[in-house]
């Protein structure tokens, strides 16, 4: 299929939708990282004295960050 596209429309046609995808994933990554780094100390403080291993609060922070990024990115992907 790629060869037919290159023959018919040229090699630039293969990168037609690349920019919005890269921008979307950049936004998602930035949101995940920012929210995760913000939530880590909050969840650690909330679990202080309850858990000794920080893995569980970090995991909950990561789940929340991923969910929030997905909730924000899904409408943007749908409108694209």
C-alpha positions as a Markdown table, in Angstrom:
| # | Residue | x | y | z |
|---|---|---|---|---|
| 1 | Unk | 0.0 | 0.0 | 0.0 |
| 2 | Unk | 2.8 | 2.4 | 0.8 |
| 3 | Unk | 4.4 | 1.9 | -2.6 |
| 4 | Unk | 1.1 | 2.7 | -4.3 |
| 5 | Unk | 0.8 | 5.9 | -2.3 |
| 6 | Unk | 4.3 | 6.9 | -3.1 |
| 7 | Unk | 3.8 | 6.2 | -6.8 |
| 8 | Unk | 0.5 | 8.1 | -6.9 |
| 9 | Unk | 1.0 | 11.0 | -4.6 |
| 10 | Unk | 4.8 | 11.1 | -3.8 |
| 11 | Unk | 6.7 | 10.3 | -0.6 |
| 12 | Unk | 5.4 | 13.4 | 1.2 |
| 13 | Unk | 1.9 | 11.9 | 1.3 |
| 14 | Unk | 3.1 | 9.4 | 3.8 |
| 15 | Unk | 3.7 | 12.1 | 6.4 |
| 16 | Unk | 0.4 | 14.0 | 5.8 |
| 17 | Unk | -1.1 | 13.3 | 9.2 |
| 18 | Unk | 2.1 | 13.2 | 11.2 |
| 19 | Unk | 2.1 | 16.7 | 12.7 |
| 20 | Unk | -1.3 | 16.5 | 14.5 |
| 21 | Unk | -0.3 | 13.1 | 15.9 |
| 22 | Unk | 3.0 | 14.2 | 17.2 |
| 23 | Unk | 1.5 | 17.3 | 18.7 |
| 24 | Unk | -1.2 | 15.2 | 20.4 |
| 25 | Unk | 1.3 | 12.7 | 21.9 |
| 26 | Unk | 3.4 | 15.6 | 23.0 |
| 27 | Unk | 0.5 | 17.1 | 24.9 |
| 28 | Unk | -0.4 | 13.8 | 26.4 |
| 29 | Unk | 3.2 | 13.1 | 27.5 |
| 30 | Unk | 3.5 | 16.6 | 29.0 |
| 31 | Unk | 0.2 | 16.2 | 30.9 |
| 32 | Unk | 1.1 | 12.8 | 32.2 |
| 33 | Unk | 4.5 | 13.9 | 33.4 |
| 34 | Unk | 3.2 | 17.1 | 35.0 |
| 35 | Unk | 0.3 | 15.5 | 36.7 |
| 36 | Unk | 2.3 | 12.6 | 37.9 |
| 37 | Unk | 5.1 | 14.7 | 39.3 |
| 38 | Unk | 2.5 | 16.9 | 41.0 |
| 39 | Unk | 0.5 | 14.0 | 42.5 |
| 40 | Unk | 3.5 | 12.0 | 43.8 |
| 41 | Unk | 4.2 | 14.1 | 46.9 |
| 42 | Unk | 0.5 | 14.5 | 47.6 |
| 43 | Unk | -0.1 | 10.8 | 47.6 |
| 44 | Unk | 3.1 | 10.1 | 49.6 |
| 45 | Unk | 1.9 | 12.6 | 52.2 |
| 46 | Unk | -1.6 | 11.0 | 52.3 |
| 47 | Unk | -0.1 | 7.6 | 52.8 |
| 48 | Unk | 2.5 | 8.7 | 55.4 |
| 49 | Unk | 2.6 | 6.1 | 58.2 |
| 50 | Unk | 0.3 | 3.8 | 56.3 |
| 51 | Unk | 2.7 | 2.3 | 53.8 |
| 52 | Unk | 6.5 | 2.0 | 54.0 |
| 53 | Unk | 7.1 | 1.3 | 50.3 |
| 54 | Unk | 6.4 | 4.3 | 48.0 |
| 55 | Unk | 5.5 | 2.0 | 45.1 |
| 56 | Unk | 1.8 | 2.0 | 45.8 |
| 57 | Unk | 1.3 | 5.8 | 46.1 |
| 58 | Unk | 3.5 | 6.2 | 42.9 |
| 59 | Unk | 1.3 | 3.7 | 41.1 |
| 60 | Unk | -1.9 | 5.5 | 42.1 |
| 61 | Unk | -0.4 | 8.8 | 40.9 |
| 62 | Unk | 0.6 | 7.2 | 37.6 |
| 63 | Unk | -2.9 | 5.8 | 37.1 |
| 64 | Unk | -4.5 | 9.2 | 37.9 |
| 65 | Unk | -2.1 | 11.0 | 35.5 |
| 66 | Unk | -2.7 | 8.6 | 32.7 |
| 67 | Unk | -6.5 | 8.7 | 33.1 |
| 68 | Unk | -6.5 | 12.5 | 33.2 |
| 69 | Unk | -4.3 | 12.7 | 30.1 |
| 70 | Unk | -6.6 | 10.3 | 28.2 |
| 71 | Unk | -9.7 | 12.1 | 29.2 |
| 72 | Unk | -8.3 | 15.4 | 27.9 |
| 73 | Unk | -6.7 | 13.9 | 24.8 |
| 74 | Unk | -9.7 | 11.7 | 23.6 |
| 75 | Unk | -11.9 | 14.7 | 22.5 |
| 76 | Unk | -8.9 | 16.3 | 20.7 |
| 77 | Unk | -8.3 | 13.0 | 18.8 |
| 78 | Unk | -12.0 | 12.7 | 17.9 |
| 79 | Unk | -12.1 | 16.2 | 16.5 |
| 80 | Unk | -8.9 | 15.6 | 14.5 |
